[in-house]
């Protein structure tokens, strides 16, 4: 009987010790996490994540995008499968958007899928401030083919990509207006329908099939949704 009581007492003591150790460990971890939390931000001095706008981009098949001369987004999958790139952007107005979009085309033939067919492109963008792609953008094709749709003897024409074409002060007045294409014509893949592109239009250069590399530019003077941009004096050059 005495041995039973002694065994019970030992088990009880072990339980208390285990519980105490577990509590102390949890408290230490919680305290450590609490210590890692940054101090409260002084509102209004610097932009917070809440001051950014969500940018959605879908390209058939690939793109790279600059805002005010800085590269901010690149399609993470080269050509296939099709995907949507969604990033947080801190807009500063006037805001110049520049895009290089490419169809999946062989550099020598302008065709795709081991030179078995002529492909087609398409690009669409929406920023949460109301900025959308459309015919009010400017476009320039810098690679096209197969010329004359000749698939037996395919060849391409390439123009020199203008130096500094993505910079804010680049003169795009000689470029054509982007051409809009319907969703039915572009036939976007499933990821497109999982994001908000309402109000945006698919755009490309003149020929959706033969223009294989297209440059786009558009300048947004102020938020299209009428909102007032926040001012952060600390970020402004003196």
C-alpha positions as CSV (number, residue, x, y, z in Angstrom):
1,X,0.0,0.0,0.0
2,X,2.8,2.4,0.9
3,X,4.6,1.6,-2.4
4,X,1.4,2.4,-4.3
5,X,1.1,5.8,-2.5
6,X,4.8,6.5,-3.2
7,X,4.4,5.6,-6.9
8,X,1.3,7.8,-7.2
9,X,3.2,10.7,-5.5
10,X,6.1,10.3,-8.0
11,X,3.8,10.3,-10.9
12,X,2.0,13.4,-9.6
13,X,5.3,15.2,-9.1
14,X,6.4,14.3,-12.6
15,X,3.1,15.7,-14.0
16,X,3.5,18.9,-12.1
17,X,7.1,19.3,-13.3
18,X,6.1,18.6,-16.9
19,X,3.3,21.1,-16.8
20,X,5.5,23.7,-15.3
21,X,8.2,23.2,-18.0
22,X,5.6,23.4,-20.8
23,X,4.1,26.6,-19.4
24,X,7.6,28.2,-18.9
25,X,8.5,27.2,-22.5
26,X,5.3,28.7,-23.9
27,X,5.8,31.9,-22.0
28,X,9.3,32.2,-23.1
29,X,8.4,31.7,-26.8
30,X,5.5,34.2,-26.5
31,X,7.8,36.7,-24.8
32,X,10.4,36.2,-27.6
33,X,7.7,36.7,-30.3
34,X,6.5,39.8,-28.5
35,X,10.1,41.2,-28.3
36,X,10.4,40.7,-32.1
37,X,7.4,42.9,-32.9
38,X,8.4,46.2,-34.5
39,X,7.5,49.4,-32.6
40,X,4.3,51.1,-33.6
41,X,4.8,53.1,-36.8
42,X,4.4,56.9,-36.6
43,X,1.5,57.3,-39.0
44,X,1.8,59.6,-41.9
45,X,5.6,59.7,-42.1
46,X,6.4,56.7,-44.3
47,X,4.1,54.6,-46.5
48,X,2.7,51.4,-45.0
49,X,1.6,48.3,-46.9
50,X,-2.0,49.7,-46.6
51,X,-0.8,52.6,-48.9
52,X,0.0,50.2,-51.8
53,X,-2.3,49.2,-54.6
54,X,-2.7,45.7,-56.0
55,X,-1.6,45.2,-59.6
56,X,-2.9,42.3,-61.7
57,X,-1.3,41.4,-65.0
58,X,-2.0,38.6,-67.5
59,X,0.0,38.1,-70.6
60,X,-0.1,35.6,-73.5
61,X,2.6,34.6,-73.1
62,X,5.1,36.6,-71.1
63,X,5.9,40.2,-69.9
64,X,8.2,42.5,-67.9
65,X,6.9,45.7,-66.5
66,X,8.4,49.0,-65.3
67,X,6.9,51.8,-63.3
68,X,8.5,55.2,-63.4
69,X,11.7,53.7,-64.9
70,X,12.0,50.9,-62.3
71,X,11.4,47.2,-63.0
72,X,8.7,46.1,-60.7
73,X,7.2,42.9,-62.1
74,X,8.3,40.0,-64.4
75,X,6.3,37.0,-65.4
76,X,7.7,34.2,-63.3
77,X,6.8,31.5,-65.9
78,X,8.4,31.9,-69.3
79,X,5.6,31.4,-71.9
80,X,3.8,28.3,-70.4
81,X,1.7,27.7,-68.5
82,X,-0.2,31.0,-68.6
83,X,-0.4,32.7,-65.2
84,X,-1.4,35.9,-63.5
85,X,1.2,38.0,-61.7
86,X,-0.2,40.0,-58.8
87,X,2.0,42.4,-56.8
88,X,1.6,45.3,-54.4
89,X,2.6,48.6,-56.0
90,X,3.2,52.0,-54.3
91,X,2.0,54.4,-56.9
92,X,3.6,57.8,-57.3
93,X,2.0,60.2,-59.8
94,X,2.4,61.0,-62.6
95,X,3.0,57.3,-63.1
96,X,4.6,56.0,-66.3
97,X,3.9,52.3,-67.0
98,X,6.1,50.5,-69.6
99,X,5.7,46.9,-70.6
100,X,7.5,44.5,-72.9
101,X,5.1,41.7,-73.9
102,X,6.1,38.6,-75.9
103,X,4.2,35.8,-77.6
104,X,5.7,32.3,-77.5
105,X,7.4,32.6,-80.9
106,X,10.6,31.1,-82.3
107,X,13.2,33.9,-82.8
108,X,14.0,32.8,-86.4
109,X,10.6,31.7,-87.7
110,X,8.0,33.6,-85.6
111,X,6.1,30.3,-85.1
112,X,5.4,28.3,-82.0
113,X,5.3,24.7,-80.8
114,X,8.3,23.5,-82.8
115,X,7.3,25.6,-85.8
116,X,4.0,23.8,-86.3
117,X,1.7,26.9,-86.1
118,X,1.3,30.7,-85.9
119,X,0.7,31.8,-82.3
120,X,-1.2,34.8,-80.9
121,X,-0.6,37.2,-78.1
122,X,-2.5,39.4,-75.7
123,X,-1.9,41.6,-72.6
124,X,-4.2,43.0,-69.9
125,X,-3.6,45.0,-66.8
126,X,-5.5,46.4,-63.9
127,X,-4.3,48.5,-60.9
128,X,-6.5,49.0,-57.9
129,X,-6.4,52.8,-58.4
130,X,-8.5,52.4,-61.5
131,X,-5.7,52.2,-64.0
132,X,-6.6,49.7,-66.8
133,X,-5.1,48.7,-70.1
134,X,-6.9,49.8,-73.3
135,X,-6.6,51.6,-76.6
136,X,-5.5,54.8,-74.8
137,X,-2.1,53.1,-74.3
138,X,0.7,53.4,-76.9
139,X,2.2,50.3,-78.6
140,X,5.2,49.5,-80.8
141,X,5.9,46.1,-82.4
142,X,9.6,45.3,-82.5
143,X,9.4,41.7,-83.8
144,X,6.9,40.2,-86.2
145,X,6.5,37.0,-88.3
146,X,6.2,34.8,-90.0
147,X,6.1,37.5,-92.7
148,X,3.2,37.3,-95.1
149,X,2.0,34.3,-93.0
150,X,4.4,32.1,-95.0
151,X,4.8,29.0,-92.9
152,X,6.8,27.1,-95.5
153,X,9.6,29.5,-95.6
154,X,9.0,31.5,-92.4
155,X,11.1,34.6,-91.5
156,X,10.9,37.4,-89.1
157,X,11.5,41.2,-89.1
158,X,13.1,42.8,-86.0
159,X,13.4,46.4,-85.1
160,X,16.0,47.8,-82.7
161,X,14.4,48.2,-79.2
162,X,14.6,52.0,-78.6
163,X,17.2,52.9,-76.0
164,X,15.5,53.9,-72.7
165,X,12.1,53.1,-74.0
166,X,10.9,52.4,-70.4
167,X,12.1,55.7,-68.9
168,X,9.7,58.4,-67.8
169,X,11.0,61.0,-70.3
170,X,11.0,58.7,-73.3
171,X,9.1,60.2,-76.3
172,X,6.5,57.7,-77.5
173,X,4.6,60.2,-79.6
174,X,5.4,58.3,-82.8
175,X,4.1,55.0,-81.5
176,X,0.7,53.8,-82.6
177,X,-2.3,53.5,-80.3
178,X,-2.7,50.0,-78.8
179,X,-5.3,47.9,-80.4
180,X,-8.0,46.3,-78.3
181,X,-9.0,42.7,-78.7
182,X,-12.0,40.9,-77.2
183,X,-11.7,38.2,-74.5
184,X,-13.2,35.8,-77.0
185,X,-10.4,36.5,-79.5
186,X,-7.6,36.2,-77.0
187,X,-9.1,33.2,-75.2
188,X,-7.3,33.6,-71.8
189,X,-6.6,30.5,-69.7
190,X,-8.2,29.7,-66.3
191,X,-6.0,31.9,-64.0
192,X,-7.3,35.0,-65.7
193,X,-10.8,34.4,-64.4
194,X,-9.6,34.1,-60.8
195,X,-8.6,37.8,-60.6
196,X,-10.4,41.2,-61.0
197,X,-9.8,42.6,-64.5
198,X,-13.2,44.4,-64.7
199,X,-12.9,47.5,-67.0
200,X,-9.6,46.5,-68.5
201,X,-9.2,45.5,-72.1
202,X,-6.9,43.1,-73.9
203,X,-4.4,45.0,-76.0
204,X,-1.6,44.3,-78.5
205,X,-0.1,45.8,-81.6
206,X,-1.9,45.8,-84.9
207,X,-1.7,42.0,-85.6
208,X,-2.5,39.7,-82.7
209,X,-0.8,36.8,-84.5
210,X,2.1,38.2,-86.4
211,X,3.4,40.8,-83.9
212,X,5.4,38.7,-81.5
213,X,7.2,41.3,-79.3
214,X,5.4,44.5,-78.4
215,X,6.3,47.5,-76.2
216,X,3.6,49.4,-74.4
217,X,3.6,52.7,-72.6
218,X,1.0,54.7,-70.6
219,X,1.2,57.6,-68.2
220,X,-1.3,58.1,-65.4
221,X,-1.4,61.7,-64.3
222,X,-3.6,61.0,-61.2
223,X,-5.6,58.2,-59.8
224,X,-8.4,57.3,-62.3
225,X,-10.7,56.4,-59.4
226,X,-10.6,60.0,-58.2
227,X,-8.9,59.2,-54.9
228,X,-6.4,61.7,-53.4
229,X,-2.8,60.3,-53.3
230,X,-1.1,60.5,-49.9
231,X,1.9,62.7,-49.5
232,X,5.1,61.5,-47.7
233,X,7.5,64.4,-47.4
234,X,10.3,62.1,-46.2
235,X,10.3,60.5,-49.7
236,X,10.4,63.7,-51.6
237,X,13.7,65.0,-52.9
238,X,14.8,68.4,-51.4
